[in-house]
Amino acid sequence: MSSGESNLDEFFVEKKRARNPLVPVGALVTAGVLTAGLISFRQGNSQLGQMLMRARVVVQGATVALMVGTAFYYGENPWRPS
């Protein structure tokens, strides 16, 4: 059991959260735009729903770009040869 707990401790390191403060914000914005788009579709406003789905893709892409950018900036590049 102790080895599993040590793996969890390594996984939830405070530094990683401090390095990517905008990633959780981007995830929340993505979820918010997705929810608004689904509500628009349900209400029958397909034009607004389609626009919100496109906005979701843009926000989601920006969030992924932030994740990749901060990983490269802080040296956590998984493709770099050891």
C-alpha positions as a Markdown table, in Angstrom:
| # | Residue | x | y | z |
|---|---|---|---|---|
| 1 | Met | 0.0 | 0.0 | 0.0 |
| 2 | Ser | 2.8 | 2.4 | 0.8 |
| 3 | Ser | 4.2 | 2.3 | -2.7 |
| 4 | Gly | 0.8 | 3.2 | -4.2 |
| 5 | Glu | 0.5 | 6.1 | -1.8 |
| 6 | Ser | 4.0 | 7.4 | -2.8 |
| 7 | Asn | 3.0 | 7.2 | -6.4 |
| 8 | Leu | 0.0 | 9.4 | -5.7 |
| 9 | Asp | 2.1 | 11.8 | -3.7 |
| 10 | Glu | 4.4 | 12.2 | -6.7 |
| 11 | Phe | 1.4 | 12.6 | -9.1 |
| 12 | Phe | -0.2 | 15.4 | -7.1 |
| 13 | Val | 2.9 | 17.6 | -6.7 |
| 14 | Glu | 2.1 | 21.2 | -5.8 |
| 15 | Lys | 4.7 | 22.5 | -8.2 |
| 16 | Lys | 2.8 | 21.2 | -11.3 |
| 17 | Arg | -0.3 | 23.1 | -10.3 |
| 18 | Ala | 1.7 | 26.2 | -9.8 |
| 19 | Arg | 3.3 | 25.9 | -13.2 |
| 20 | Asn | 0.0 | 25.6 | -15.1 |
| 21 | Pro | -2.4 | 28.0 | -13.4 |
| 22 | Leu | -4.3 | 28.8 | -16.6 |
| 23 | Val | -4.9 | 25.2 | -17.6 |
| 24 | Pro | -7.7 | 24.6 | -15.0 |
| 25 | Val | -9.2 | 28.0 | -16.0 |
| 26 | Gly | -9.1 | 26.9 | -19.7 |
| 27 | Ala | -10.8 | 23.6 | -18.8 |
| 28 | Leu | -13.6 | 25.4 | -16.9 |
| 29 | Val | -14.1 | 27.8 | -19.8 |
| 30 | Thr | -14.2 | 24.9 | -22.2 |
| 31 | Ala | -16.8 | 23.1 | -20.0 |
| 32 | Gly | -18.8 | 26.3 | -19.7 |
| 33 | Val | -18.9 | 27.0 | -23.5 |
| 34 | Leu | -19.8 | 23.3 | -24.1 |
| 35 | Thr | -22.7 | 23.5 | -21.6 |
| 36 | Ala | -24.0 | 26.8 | -23.1 |
| 37 | Gly | -23.8 | 25.2 | -26.6 |
| 38 | Leu | -25.7 | 22.1 | -25.5 |
| 39 | Ile | -28.4 | 24.3 | -23.9 |
| 40 | Ser | -28.7 | 26.4 | -27.1 |
| 41 | Phe | -29.2 | 23.2 | -29.1 |
| 42 | Arg | -31.8 | 22.0 | -26.7 |
| 43 | Gln | -33.7 | 25.3 | -26.9 |
| 44 | Gly | -33.7 | 25.1 | -30.7 |
| 45 | Asn | -31.2 | 27.8 | -31.4 |
| 46 | Ser | -29.0 | 25.8 | -33.6 |
| 47 | Gln | -27.1 | 28.8 | -35.1 |
| 48 | Leu | -25.9 | 30.0 | -31.6 |
| 49 | Gly | -25.2 | 26.4 | -30.6 |
| 50 | Gln | -23.1 | 25.9 | -33.7 |
| 51 | Met | -21.1 | 29.1 | -33.0 |
| 52 | Leu | -20.6 | 28.0 | -29.4 |
| 53 | Met | -19.3 | 24.6 | -30.5 |
| 54 | Arg | -16.8 | 26.3 | -32.7 |
| 55 | Ala | -15.8 | 28.5 | -29.8 |
| 56 | Arg | -15.4 | 25.4 | -27.7 |
| 57 | Val | -12.9 | 23.9 | -30.2 |
| 58 | Val | -10.9 | 27.1 | -30.1 |
| 59 | Val | -10.8 | 27.3 | -26.3 |
| 60 | Gln | -10.0 | 23.6 | -26.0 |
| 61 | Gly | -7.1 | 24.0 | -28.5 |
| 62 | Ala | -5.8 | 27.0 | -26.6 |
| 63 | Thr | -5.9 | 24.9 | -23.4 |
| 64 | Val | -4.0 | 22.1 | -25.0 |
| 65 | Ala | -1.5 | 24.6 | -26.4 |
| 66 | Leu | -1.0 | 26.0 | -22.9 |
| 67 | Met | -0.4 | 22.5 | -21.5 |
| 68 | Val | 2.2 | 21.7 | -24.2 |
| 69 | Gly | 3.8 | 25.1 | -24.0 |
| 70 | Thr | 4.4 | 24.9 | -20.3 |
| 71 | Ala | 5.6 | 21.4 | -20.5 |
| 72 | Phe | 8.3 | 22.5 | -23.0 |
| 73 | Tyr | 9.1 | 25.6 | -21.1 |
| 74 | Tyr | 9.7 | 23.7 | -17.8 |
| 75 | Gly | 11.6 | 20.9 | -19.4 |
| 76 | Glu | 9.0 | 18.2 | -19.2 |
| 77 | Asn | 9.4 | 17.2 | -22.8 |
| 78 | Pro | 8.6 | 13.5 | -23.2 |
| 79 | Trp | 10.0 | 13.3 | -26.7 |
| 80 | Arg | 13.5 | 14.6 | -25.6 |
| 81 | Pro | 16.0 | 11.7 | -25.7 |
| 82 | Ser | 17.4 | 11.0 | -22.2 |
